[in-house]
Amino acid sequence: MGIDPLEYFETLWQDSVPKDGMEHTKEVWNNMAKYWFDFSQHKKEGKRDIVCAVVDFLKQKGALTEESKVIDIGCGPGEYASEMAKTAKEVVCSDISDIMIGFCKDSVTADNVSFICTDFFDIDIEKSGYKNGFDLVFTSLTPAVSGLDSVKRINEISCGYCFNQSFVYRQDNIKDGIDIHVRGVEPSTNVGNSSCYCMFNMLWNMGYHPEITYYTQFTNKEILVSADLAESYARSIIKMGDVDVKFIDDIHKYLKSIAKDGAVTVKNEAKLAWTLWHI
Ligand SMILES: C[S@@+](CC[C@H](N)C(=O)[O-])C[C@H]1O[C@@H](n2cnc3c(N)ncnc32)[C@H](O)[C@@H]1O
């Protein structure tokens, strides 16, 4: 008997997830909510560009129209939902964290938007009436998309399009310097896991024909060195949970050591993969 391709890509996906013991629970994401919200605000211009590019792409592909009933799984503070709601008939914002849903409610005020606080995996698809219930199932950078079960559930609740956005490459000169001079490790452009590659292959083996579009964002700007900037880098490296004060302090010292007139030049490249498929 040959290898089952779905099992193969599920194993590959799970093996590629960093073994840092991190669990994506409601509590963890409630703790992260404020930081993610502030971080989105801090990156406002860059994030806005990505949000508009994603929504334009969906409209151009016919995946988002005036007739669309959309669900955003792991919506976070709701920037995508808010933009999609300008076109869609209805948008459901769904997230595991009640604090994120709180931020989302504050910023997404359109009449055609509703909110649900739930773990994606806890949704009873039959009882909730979600089976084939959405013209577009939208997912972006969320741990709700974490393997074969997620992909199957996304397909089950869609009657039209499904979309996922994930990072596939990230390079940042300051982060590289921190890796070498503060952490003593080799810099890496690895973004953590092979979710995009595995998702594509799973879908292909299920008989769908997903397409992948890459969106690359370049940044080249002077940023004043501050404790906030140091913390922002510390958090982007540690990703979750509490960040050690000493680590932030070491990064701050390093930033000061390379600063010119109190500022550093940040040059980074981030590549996002947009996977779009039709049910
Ligand atoms: C990195 S944020 C991304 C937010 C937003 N989608 C974006 O791209 O800006 C990840 C979001 O996924 C949510 N999340 C994590 N696990 C989840 C799950 N199992 N079910 C639903 N939401 C989840 C988190 O609470 C958080 O709001």
The ligand as an SDF file (V2000), in Angstrom:
LIG
                    3D

 27 29  0  0  0  0  0  0  0  0999 V2000
   -1.9390   36.7240   14.3140 C   0  0  0  0  0  0  0  0  0  0  0  0
   -3.5990   37.0940   14.6550 S   0  0  0  0  0  0  0  0  0  0  0  0
   -4.2200   37.4490   13.0140 C   0  0  0  0  0  0  0  0  0  0  0  0
   -5.4080   38.3420   13.0250 C   0  0  0  0  0  0  0  0  0  0  0  0
   -5.9760   38.6850   11.6450 C   0  0  0  0  0  0  0  0  0  0  0  0
   -6.5050   37.5180   10.9800 N   0  0  0  0  0  0  0  0  0  0  0  0
   -4.9200   39.3430   10.7700 C   0  0  0  0  0  0  0  0  0  0  0  0
   -4.4350   38.7220    9.8180 O   0  0  0  0  0  0  0  0  0  0  0  0
   -4.5760   40.4940   11.0700 O   0  0  0  0  0  0  0  0  0  0  0  0
   -4.2530   35.4460   14.9270 C   0  0  0  0  0  0  0  0  0  0  0  0
   -5.6840   35.4410   15.4020 C   0  0  0  0  0  0  0  0  0  0  0  0
   -6.1680   34.0930   15.3980 O   0  0  0  0  0  0  0  0  0  0  0  0
   -6.9450   33.8760   16.5640 C   0  0  0  0  0  0  0  0  0  0  0  0
   -7.0030   32.4220   16.8550 N   0  0  0  0  0  0  0  0  0  0  0  0
   -5.9910   31.6310   17.2960 C   0  0  0  0  0  0  0  0  0  0  0  0
   -6.4040   30.3480   17.4010 N   0  0  0  0  0  0  0  0  0  0  0  0
   -7.7190   30.3320   17.0300 C   0  0  0  0  0  0  0  0  0  0  0  0
   -8.7090   29.3100   16.9510 C   0  0  0  0  0  0  0  0  0  0  0  0
   -8.4210   28.0260   17.2540 N   0  0  0  0  0  0  0  0  0  0  0  0
   -9.9540   29.6430   16.5440 N   0  0  0  0  0  0  0  0  0  0  0  0
  -10.2630   30.9420   16.2400 C   0  0  0  0  0  0  0  0  0  0  0  0
   -9.3560   31.9530   16.3120 N   0  0  0  0  0  0  0  0  0  0  0  0
   -8.0970   31.6600   16.6810 C   0  0  0  0  0  0  0  0  0  0  0  0
   -6.2310   34.7130   17.6230 C   0  0  0  0  0  0  0  0  0  0  0  0
   -7.0340   35.0070   18.7520 O   0  0  0  0  0  0  0  0  0  0  0  0
   -5.8410   35.9460   16.8220 C   0  0  0  0  0  0  0  0  0  0  0  0
   -6.8350   36.9340   16.8710 O   0  0  0  0  0  0  0  0  0  0  0  0
  1  2  1  0
  2  3  1  0
  2 10  1  0
  3  4  1  0
  4  5  1  0
  5  6  1  0
  5  7  1  0
  7  8  2  0
  7  9  1  0
 10 11  1  0
 11 12  1  0
 11 26  1  0
 12 13  1  0
 13 14  1  0
 13 24  1  0
 14 15  1  0
 14 23  1  0
 15 16  2  0
 16 17  1  0
 17 18  1  0
 17 23  2  0
 18 19  1  0
 18 20  2  0
 20 21  1  0
 21 22  2  0
 22 23  1  0
 24 25  1  0
 24 26  1  0
 26 27  1  0
M  CHG  2   2   1   9  -1
M  END
$$$$
